[in-house]
Every structure is written in structure tokens, then in C-alpha cells.
Amino acid sequence: MVIWSNVLSNKIAIEHNNQAIKAYNSHQYKDAELHFKKAIELNPKYAEAYANLGALYAKFKEYDKAIKLYQECIRLKPSYAGAYTNLGNALNKTGRHEEAVYFHKTAISLDDRAANHFSNCASAYKNLGRFSQAKEYYEKALTLEPTHVNAHFDLATVLLQTGEFVKGWDEYEWRFKKDEMLGHMQRYKAIFQAPRYEGQTLTGQRVLVHAEQGFGDTLMMARYLKVLKEKGATVVLYLREGLRELFSTMSYVDEIHTRDEKVPVFEYQVAFMSLAFVLDNTLQKLTDNYPYFNVQEKFPLQKTDAKLKIGIVWGASNTGESYEKKVFNLRHFKAMSKSENIQLYSLQLGDDAQDVERYGMKDDIIDLSKEIDNFYTTAKMINSLDLVITSDTSVAHLAGGMGKKVWILLQKVPDWRWGVNEFMSSWYPSARLFHQYSLGDFNSVFRQVYRELQNEFKIKVIDD
């Protein structure tokens, strides 16, 4: 009778696990969680159910829960390669990259024919800044599975970061096959069903240049619109809201439309982030048109007696996966805010803008957030400042595109756009880069900033 009960219990557990998978695939995540938990309750040794519940938690960035479940799965079934690589992925997300490499390599030792194991290991190496090993493992993944979309795209970021631009831009085009891009392409299918510009003769042709990623990406690639115009195109833009006024300052842009408007008539289309690929895949023309945002107007800032006026941004769009790694606390600026030689102006938008009041710093920082209605207004403010100090966000690209002095504070291994040079940016000659010495350590970044304020502006900041 006991044996029969166990068999029946295990059979029902499998049914709950299968129901959970169906619920998960239908985006019914609460139901999926309940079914996975029920499967584990009925069969506490059901290794796959632990792994599946871990994957559910990982999807919603509850990595600590996921890690414990993957570990239990491995305890129950040490030969289960998928649990090791999933554990590696969760550790990678929490900054434990060395541990992640270990578990990904364990997965590879158990199953060396799974492209995912190699691709995941490559990502851990990338986050450690070990780019040659990352490249090797991405390429191994692609040998096993030539159409592995994420491996192609992630390889692109390694190649672009390390200067292999021709192959890097080619691989970067694989982003159009990523799941998160497919919804965008369906929403704007009137654009993507049209002929793509790939070097055709453009004289008299209307080319729609459309934004498909973040604000920063659009601002970064705007330099190539002039190249497109010089090829004879009528340059028509289709932008996210908030950019119209800024791009109206470009004499070589013929028409501007935003996403709240109907898609205009055009002959060819090209995404902003494909402009380098089709126009300058060796980046030889990177600074031919620099600065390319020639905003002349200034914003009337509140007058102070401070020697140095600095605009600051500490947050970023929280839609990106790397949000938590590249943002820092406003309180890092406290020492600067107390200097009689410095006046800080907040250019921060979104919920983070409330930090000025939240942390009791409104008497020391002039908050401009309520005055900002679009990127052109921010550009006018930057024009009135001596320096911008910012996280890796769109303001960094705006100030850089204007040729204004901007200090960009970066994580230890930053986004591919910032390359591998410790101090300088190929994209923005006016920018100065400040990297973390160790993962998550923005204290070290601000110590570098204090030294540079002393060296360049003869202003000493005392950090209590």
C-alpha cells in the first residue's frame, strides 16, 4: 500500500509539474508557481520541479530563491547539467561571476553538446572582463548551434567592445531575431516589412531612420545622419517622444515624426543602431561630424557664487537588465554638494529625481527635473553648465554628442559602448571615463572624481 501511494503521489507530482509548465508558457505565473510547489510537496525528491521553480523565480529576478532551488536540484540529481548552468546564470546576475564560470564549466563537463552551456559560460567571462575567453566560448556555442541568437548577439558586444568592428556590427544585426525585438517589429511591421537600406543608391529616395532601442542608442548614432544625407537621401526620422526638438537643430534632417504619429511615406528604412553597420563599419568616420548636436541656446540657471556648475545624474532607465549595476546613490554627491566652490544641478528624471528631497539634499542641490520637458531643454541646461557627471545613461550620450565636458561613472566592466580604454571614449572625445576598481564599488569611482576635480579645477572636495 505504501509503495502504491508513493507511485500515485509521484504521478500526480508529474502532472502538477506539467500543468505548471503549461501555465508558465501561457504567462500565468502565479498558477505556475502553485503547481511547481505542489509537485515538490507531493515528491520532495523531484529534482526537475525544483529547477523549474527556480527558473520561474529567476525570470522575476528573485535570484536568491532561484539559487537555493537550483542547489537543491543539484543535491538531488548531481548529473543534471541544466541545473548547473541555470545556477551559473543566477550567480552571474548577482555579480558572482567567478562562481558562475565554475558551474557553467561543470555543466559543460556533463553535456558538452549543449550550445547554451558554452554561451552562458561566455557571458560570465564577459562580465569578468575576460573577453578573449568570452569570445572563445561564444564561438564554440555557435559551432554547436549556428543559429543561436543570443550567442550571436552577445558575441557582437564582445567584438565591438574590443575593436573588432566589421564582424561585430555584422553580428549585432542578430538582435532583430531576439525575442524582445520581435514584439517591437510586430508593432511597427509597417516599417520592418519595407525594404531595408543596405547600401543602395539613395539619390531622391526617402529613408526612414527609426529608433528601436533606448534614447542613448539613438543619440549615439545620430552622428551618421549627415552621412546618409550626403549620399543623396531625404532623411526622415521616426523617433521616441521627447527627441523632436533636439533633432530639429540638425540641418541635414528633412522630416521628423514621433511614435505617436502615423508612419510616414518612405522608400527605404534603417534602424538607428544599424547606421554604423551600413555606413561606417570600421568606425573611420566616428568623429568626422563632431560635435553633432549644435545647440546654441542656454538655459537660465539659478545664479550662485560657486566657481563650478556641475549637472548630475545618478539613475538610469530601469527597463534595462544592467540597471542595478550602473546606477549609484545620490548620497555619493554629498561631499561635492557641501563644497562652497561647487554648485550641483540635478538633471535626473523619473522616480530617482525624488532622491534630492528624499535624502534631505534640496538645500544643496538645485533640482532642474521639473523644468525638463524634452531632450532639447536638457541640452540647453548642459550648455549652461561647466561639467556634467553622470551614470551610464542617455545624458552621457547627449553631453558627449554636444561635445561638452562630461564625466561618465561606470561599472567595473561597462557596456560595450565604452570600449576597453580606461579613460577615454572613442565615441565622445569630450568625455572622461571613471571605472570601478572592484565590482559594485562606486566609492572608488568618486575618489577618482575628487582627484580629477583637484587636478583640473583646483577644487578640493573633503569626503567625510
C-alpha positions as CSV (number, residue, x, y, z in Angstrom):
1,M,0.0,0.0,0.0
2,V,2.9,2.4,0.8
3,I,4.6,1.6,-2.5
4,W,1.3,2.2,-4.4
5,S,0.8,5.5,-2.5
6,N,4.3,6.7,-3.5
7,V,3.8,5.8,-7.1
8,L,0.5,7.6,-7.2
9,S,1.9,10.6,-5.4
10,N,4.8,10.8,-7.9
11,K,2.5,10.5,-10.8
12,I,0.4,13.4,-9.5
13,A,3.5,15.4,-8.9
14,I,4.5,15.0,-12.5
15,E,1.0,16.1,-13.6
16,H,1.4,19.3,-11.4
17,N,4.8,19.9,-12.9
18,N,3.4,19.6,-16.5
19,Q,0.5,21.9,-15.5
20,A,3.0,24.4,-14.2
21,I,4.9,24.4,-17.4
22,K,1.7,25.0,-19.4
23,A,0.8,27.9,-17.1
24,Y,4.3,29.3,-17.4
25,N,4.2,29.2,-21.2
26,S,0.8,31.0,-21.0
27,H,2.3,33.7,-18.8
28,Q,0.1,32.5,-15.9
29,Y,3.0,32.7,-13.5
30,K,1.1,32.6,-10.2
31,D,-0.6,29.3,-11.3
32,A,2.8,28.0,-12.4
33,E,4.3,28.7,-9.0
34,L,1.4,27.0,-7.2
35,H,1.7,23.9,-9.4
36,F,5.5,23.7,-9.1
37,K,5.2,23.9,-5.3
38,K,2.5,21.3,-5.2
39,A,4.7,19.0,-7.3
40,I,7.6,19.4,-4.7
41,E,5.2,18.9,-1.8
42,L,4.0,15.6,-3.3
43,N,7.5,14.5,-4.2
44,P,10.3,16.2,-2.2
45,K,12.9,14.4,-4.4
46,Y,11.5,15.7,-7.7
47,A,14.7,17.5,-8.9
48,E,13.3,18.9,-12.1
49,A,10.5,20.6,-10.2
50,Y,13.0,22.5,-8.1
51,A,14.9,23.6,-11.2
52,N,11.7,24.7,-12.9
53,L,10.5,26.7,-9.9
54,G,14.0,28.2,-9.7
55,A,13.6,29.3,-13.4
56,L,10.3,30.9,-12.5
57,Y,11.9,33.0,-9.7
58,A,14.9,33.9,-11.9
59,K,12.5,35.3,-14.5
60,F,11.3,37.8,-11.9
61,K,14.8,38.5,-10.6
62,E,14.3,36.7,-7.3
63,Y,17.8,35.2,-7.7
64,D,18.4,34.2,-4.1
65,K,15.3,32.0,-4.2
66,A,16.3,30.6,-7.5
67,I,19.9,29.8,-6.4
68,K,18.6,27.8,-3.4
69,L,16.3,25.8,-5.6
70,Y,19.0,25.1,-8.2
71,Q,21.3,23.9,-5.4
72,E,18.7,21.6,-4.1
73,C,18.1,20.2,-7.6
74,I,21.8,19.5,-7.9
75,R,21.9,17.8,-4.5
76,L,19.1,15.5,-5.6
77,K,20.4,15.0,-9.1
78,P,24.1,15.7,-9.4
79,S,24.1,14.7,-13.1
80,Y,21.5,17.2,-14.2
81,A,23.6,19.6,-16.4
82,G,20.8,22.1,-16.9
83,A,20.6,22.8,-13.2
84,Y,24.3,23.8,-13.1
85,T,24.1,26.2,-16.0
86,N,20.9,27.7,-14.6
87,L,22.6,28.1,-11.2
88,G,25.5,29.8,-13.1
89,N,23.1,32.2,-14.7
90,A,21.6,33.2,-11.4
91,L,25.0,33.7,-9.8
92,N,26.0,35.8,-12.9
93,K,23.0,38.0,-12.4
94,T,24.0,38.6,-8.7
95,G,27.6,39.6,-9.6
96,R,29.2,36.3,-8.5
97,H,30.8,35.8,-11.9
98,E,33.7,33.5,-10.9
99,E,31.3,31.1,-9.2
100,A,29.2,31.3,-12.3
101,V,32.1,30.2,-14.5
102,Y,32.7,27.2,-12.3
103,F,29.1,26.0,-12.5
104,H,28.8,26.6,-16.3
105,K,32.0,24.6,-16.8
106,T,30.6,21.8,-14.7
107,A,27.5,21.8,-17.0
108,I,29.8,21.6,-20.0
109,S,31.7,18.6,-18.4
110,L,28.3,16.9,-18.1
111,D,27.0,17.8,-21.5
112,D,29.5,19.3,-24.0
113,R,27.0,19.3,-26.9
114,A,24.7,22.0,-25.4
115,A,25.4,25.3,-27.0
116,N,23.6,27.1,-24.1
117,H,26.2,25.9,-21.6
118,F,29.0,27.5,-23.7
119,S,27.1,30.7,-24.3
120,N,26.2,31.1,-20.7
121,C,29.8,30.5,-19.6
122,A,30.9,33.1,-22.2
123,S,28.6,35.6,-20.6
124,A,30.2,35.1,-17.2
125,Y,33.6,35.6,-18.7
126,K,32.4,38.8,-20.4
127,N,31.2,40.1,-17.1
128,L,34.6,39.4,-15.6
129,G,36.2,41.4,-18.5
130,R,37.9,38.3,-19.8
131,F,37.0,39.0,-23.4
132,S,39.2,36.5,-25.2
133,Q,37.7,33.6,-23.2
134,A,34.2,35.0,-23.7
135,K,34.8,35.2,-27.5
136,E,36.1,31.6,-27.5
137,Y,33.1,30.2,-25.7
138,Y,30.6,32.2,-27.8
139,E,32.2,30.9,-30.9
140,K,32.1,27.3,-29.5
141,A,28.4,27.8,-28.9
142,L,27.9,28.9,-32.5
143,T,29.9,25.9,-33.8
144,L,27.4,23.7,-31.9
145,E,24.3,25.7,-32.9
146,P,25.0,28.2,-35.8
147,T,21.6,29.9,-35.3
148,H,21.9,30.5,-31.6
149,V,20.6,34.1,-31.5
150,N,21.8,35.1,-28.0
151,A,25.3,33.8,-28.7
152,H,25.5,35.8,-31.9
153,F,24.3,39.0,-30.3
154,D,26.4,38.6,-27.1
155,L,29.4,37.8,-29.2
156,A,28.7,41.1,-31.1
157,T,29.0,43.1,-27.9
158,V,32.4,41.5,-27.1
159,L,33.7,42.1,-30.6
160,L,32.5,45.8,-30.5
161,Q,34.0,46.3,-27.1
162,T,37.4,45.0,-28.1
163,G,37.6,46.8,-31.5
164,E,36.6,44.0,-34.0
165,F,34.1,46.3,-35.6
166,V,33.5,44.7,-39.0
167,K,32.5,41.4,-37.6
168,G,31.0,43.0,-34.5
169,W,28.5,45.1,-36.4
170,D,27.5,42.2,-38.6
171,E,26.8,40.0,-35.5
172,Y,24.9,42.9,-33.9
173,E,22.3,42.6,-36.6
174,W,21.2,39.4,-34.9
175,R,19.3,41.5,-32.4
176,F,16.4,41.5,-34.8
177,K,15.9,37.8,-34.1
178,K,15.9,38.2,-30.3
179,D,12.6,37.6,-28.5
180,E,12.4,41.1,-27.0
181,M,12.8,42.6,-30.5
182,L,10.1,40.5,-32.2
183,G,7.3,42.3,-30.4
184,H,8.7,45.7,-31.4
185,M,8.9,44.5,-35.0
186,Q,5.3,43.3,-35.0
187,R,4.1,46.6,-33.5
188,Y,5.9,48.5,-36.2
189,K,5.5,46.0,-39.0
190,A,4.7,48.8,-41.5
191,I,8.4,49.8,-41.1
192,F,10.0,46.4,-41.0
193,Q,8.1,44.9,-43.9
194,A,9.6,47.7,-46.1
195,P,13.0,47.4,-48.0
196,R,15.9,47.9,-45.7
197,Y,18.7,50.3,-46.7
198,E,21.8,48.2,-47.3
199,G,23.9,50.5,-49.4
200,Q,21.5,51.1,-52.4
201,T,21.7,54.4,-54.4
202,L,19.8,57.0,-52.4
203,T,19.6,60.0,-54.6
204,G,16.0,61.3,-54.3
205,Q,15.0,58.4,-52.0
206,R,13.2,58.9,-48.7
207,V,15.0,56.9,-46.0
208,L,13.2,56.4,-42.7
209,V,15.6,56.2,-39.8
210,H,13.8,54.7,-36.8
211,A,14.6,54.2,-33.2
212,E,14.4,50.7,-32.0
213,Q,16.2,50.8,-28.7
214,G,16.8,53.3,-25.9
215,F,17.3,57.1,-26.0
216,G,21.1,56.7,-25.6
217,D,21.4,54.5,-28.6
218,T,19.5,57.0,-30.8
219,L,21.7,59.9,-29.5
220,M,24.9,57.9,-30.1
221,M,24.1,57.1,-33.7
222,A,22.7,60.5,-34.7
223,R,26.2,61.4,-36.0
224,Y,25.6,59.3,-39.1
225,L,22.5,61.1,-40.3
226,K,24.8,63.6,-42.0
227,V,26.5,60.7,-43.9
228,L,23.1,59.5,-45.0
229,K,22.2,63.0,-46.3
230,E,25.5,63.2,-48.2
231,K,24.5,60.1,-50.1
232,G,21.5,62.0,-51.5
233,A,18.8,60.7,-49.2
234,T,15.8,62.6,-47.9
235,V,16.4,61.9,-44.2
236,V,13.1,61.1,-42.4
237,L,13.2,60.3,-38.7
238,Y,10.8,58.2,-36.6
239,L,11.6,58.9,-33.0
240,R,10.6,58.2,-29.5
241,E,8.7,61.2,-27.9
242,G,11.0,63.8,-26.4
243,L,13.6,64.0,-29.1
244,R,11.9,66.1,-31.8
245,E,13.1,69.5,-30.6
246,L,16.7,68.3,-30.3
247,F,16.9,66.6,-33.7
248,S,15.3,69.7,-35.2
249,T,18.6,71.5,-34.7
250,M,20.2,69.3,-37.4
251,S,20.2,71.0,-40.8
252,Y,20.6,67.7,-42.6
253,V,17.4,66.2,-41.2
254,D,14.4,66.7,-43.6
255,E,11.5,65.4,-41.6
256,I,10.8,64.3,-38.0
257,H,7.9,62.2,-36.8
258,T,7.4,60.5,-33.4
259,R,5.9,57.2,-32.4
260,D,2.6,58.8,-31.5
261,E,2.2,59.7,-35.2
262,K,1.4,57.6,-38.3
263,V,4.4,56.1,-40.0
264,P,5.3,58.4,-42.9
265,V,5.9,57.5,-46.6
266,F,9.4,56.3,-47.4
267,E,11.3,54.1,-49.8
268,Y,13.9,52.5,-47.5
269,Q,14.2,52.0,-43.8
270,V,17.1,51.6,-41.4
271,A,17.3,51.4,-37.6
272,F,19.4,53.9,-35.8
273,M,21.6,51.2,-34.3
274,S,22.3,49.8,-37.8
275,L,23.7,53.1,-39.2
276,A,27.3,52.2,-38.2
277,F,26.9,48.8,-39.8
278,V,25.7,50.1,-43.2
279,L,27.6,53.4,-43.3
280,D,30.8,53.0,-41.3
281,N,31.5,49.5,-40.1
282,T,35.2,50.3,-39.3
283,L,34.3,53.5,-37.4
284,Q,36.6,55.6,-39.5
285,K,34.0,58.4,-39.7
286,L,33.2,58.3,-36.0
287,T,34.2,61.9,-35.3
288,D,34.0,63.4,-38.8
289,N,30.8,65.1,-37.7
290,Y,31.6,66.1,-34.1
291,P,30.0,67.6,-32.2
292,Y,26.8,66.8,-34.0
293,F,24.3,68.4,-31.6
294,N,25.0,72.1,-32.1
295,V,22.7,73.6,-29.6
296,Q,23.4,77.3,-29.1
297,E,20.7,78.3,-26.7
298,K,21.3,78.3,-22.9
299,F,19.0,77.7,-20.0
300,P,18.8,80.5,-17.4
301,L,20.2,78.7,-14.3
302,Q,19.6,80.0,-10.8
303,K,22.6,82.2,-10.1
304,T,25.1,81.1,-7.4
305,D,28.6,82.3,-6.3
306,A,30.1,78.8,-6.9
307,K,33.1,78.5,-9.1
308,L,32.0,75.4,-10.8
309,K,28.5,74.5,-12.0
310,I,28.0,70.7,-12.3
311,G,25.0,68.9,-13.7
312,I,24.5,65.4,-12.1
313,V,22.6,62.2,-13.0
314,W,22.8,59.1,-10.8
315,G,20.0,56.9,-12.1
316,A,19.1,55.4,-15.4
317,S,16.2,53.8,-17.2
318,N,15.2,50.8,-15.1
319,T,14.0,48.9,-18.2
320,G,17.5,47.7,-19.0
321,E,18.8,44.4,-17.5
322,S,22.0,46.1,-16.2
323,Y,20.1,48.9,-14.4
324,E,21.3,48.0,-10.9
325,K,24.9,47.7,-11.9
326,K,25.3,51.1,-13.5
327,V,23.4,53.3,-11.1
328,F,24.5,54.7,-7.8
329,N,23.1,56.5,-4.8
330,L,22.7,60.3,-4.9
331,R,24.4,60.5,-1.5
332,H,27.7,59.8,-3.2
333,F,27.5,63.5,-4.3
334,K,27.1,64.8,-0.7
335,A,30.7,65.8,-0.3
336,M,30.6,67.8,-3.5
337,S,27.3,69.4,-2.6
338,K,28.9,70.8,0.6
339,S,31.7,72.5,-1.3
340,E,31.4,76.2,-1.4
341,N,33.2,76.1,-4.8
342,I,30.7,73.7,-6.4
343,Q,27.0,74.1,-7.2
344,L,25.2,70.9,-8.2
345,Y,22.2,70.9,-10.5
346,S,20.1,67.7,-10.8
347,L,19.3,66.7,-14.4
348,Q,17.8,63.4,-13.1
349,L,14.3,62.4,-14.3
350,G,11.9,59.7,-13.2
351,D,11.4,58.4,-9.6
352,D,15.1,58.8,-8.9
353,A,14.6,62.6,-9.2
354,Q,12.8,62.5,-5.8
355,D,16.0,61.5,-4.1
356,V,17.0,65.1,-3.8
357,E,14.2,65.7,-1.3
358,R,14.2,62.1,-0.1
359,Y,17.8,62.4,1.2
360,G,17.4,65.9,2.5
361,M,19.7,67.5,-0.1
362,K,17.3,70.1,-1.6
363,D,19.2,72.9,0.1
364,D,22.5,71.9,-1.5
365,I,21.3,70.7,-5.0
366,I,19.3,72.8,-7.4
367,D,16.7,70.4,-8.8
368,L,16.0,71.1,-12.5
369,S,13.9,68.0,-13.1
370,K,10.6,69.8,-13.1
371,E,11.9,72.2,-15.8
372,I,12.8,69.3,-18.2
373,D,10.2,68.6,-20.8
374,N,12.4,67.1,-23.6
375,F,16.0,66.5,-24.5
376,Y,16.4,69.9,-26.1
377,T,15.7,71.5,-22.7
378,T,18.3,69.2,-21.1
379,A,20.7,70.2,-23.9
380,K,20.2,73.9,-23.0
381,M,20.9,73.2,-19.4
382,I,24.1,71.3,-20.3
383,N,25.1,74.3,-22.4
384,S,24.9,76.5,-19.2
385,L,27.0,74.2,-17.1
386,D,30.7,73.7,-16.7
387,L,30.6,69.9,-16.4
388,V,28.2,67.0,-16.3
389,I,28.8,64.0,-14.1
390,T,26.5,61.1,-14.9
391,S,25.8,57.4,-14.7
392,D,25.8,55.4,-17.9
393,T,22.6,56.8,-19.3
394,S,21.2,59.0,-22.1
395,V,22.5,62.2,-20.6
396,A,26.0,60.8,-21.1
397,H,25.3,60.4,-24.8
398,L,23.7,63.8,-25.1
399,A,26.5,65.7,-23.4
400,G,29.0,63.7,-25.4
401,G,27.2,64.4,-28.7
402,M,27.2,68.1,-27.9
403,G,31.0,68.0,-27.3
404,K,30.6,69.1,-23.7
405,K,32.8,68.1,-20.9
406,V,31.2,65.0,-19.3
407,W,32.5,62.6,-16.8
408,I,30.8,59.2,-17.1
409,L,30.9,56.9,-14.0
410,L,31.0,53.2,-15.0
411,Q,30.8,49.8,-13.5
412,K,34.0,47.7,-13.4
413,V,33.2,46.1,-16.8
414,P,30.9,48.5,-18.5
415,D,28.6,48.3,-21.5
416,W,30.3,47.6,-24.8
417,R,29.9,51.2,-26.0
418,W,32.6,52.4,-23.6
419,G,35.3,50.0,-25.1
420,V,38.3,48.9,-23.0
421,N,40.1,52.2,-22.7
422,E,40.2,53.1,-19.0
423,F,39.9,56.9,-19.5
424,M,38.8,57.9,-23.0
425,S,35.8,57.2,-25.2
426,S,36.2,56.7,-29.0
427,W,32.6,57.9,-29.4
428,Y,32.9,61.1,-27.5
429,P,36.3,63.0,-27.3
430,S,34.9,65.3,-24.7
431,A,34.1,62.5,-22.3
432,R,36.2,61.2,-19.4
433,L,35.5,57.7,-18.1
434,F,35.8,56.6,-14.5
435,H,35.6,52.9,-13.8
436,Q,35.0,51.0,-10.6
437,Y,38.1,49.3,-9.2
438,S,36.0,46.4,-8.0
439,L,32.5,45.2,-8.7
440,G,29.8,47.5,-7.3
441,D,32.4,49.9,-5.7
442,F,31.3,53.4,-6.6
443,N,33.2,54.8,-3.6
444,S,36.4,54.2,-5.6
445,V,34.9,55.9,-8.6
446,F,34.1,59.0,-6.6
447,R,37.6,59.1,-5.1
448,Q,38.9,59.3,-8.7
449,V,36.4,62.1,-9.4
450,Y,37.6,64.1,-6.3
451,R,41.2,63.8,-7.6
452,E,40.2,65.0,-11.0
453,L,38.4,68.0,-9.6
454,Q,41.6,68.9,-7.8
455,N,43.8,68.3,-10.8
456,E,41.6,70.1,-13.4
457,F,39.7,72.7,-11.5
458,K,41.9,73.1,-8.4
459,I,38.9,72.4,-6.2
460,K,39.4,70.1,-3.2
461,V,36.5,68.0,-2.0
462,I,36.6,66.7,1.5
463,D,34.8,63.4,1.9
464,D,33.8,62.8,5.5
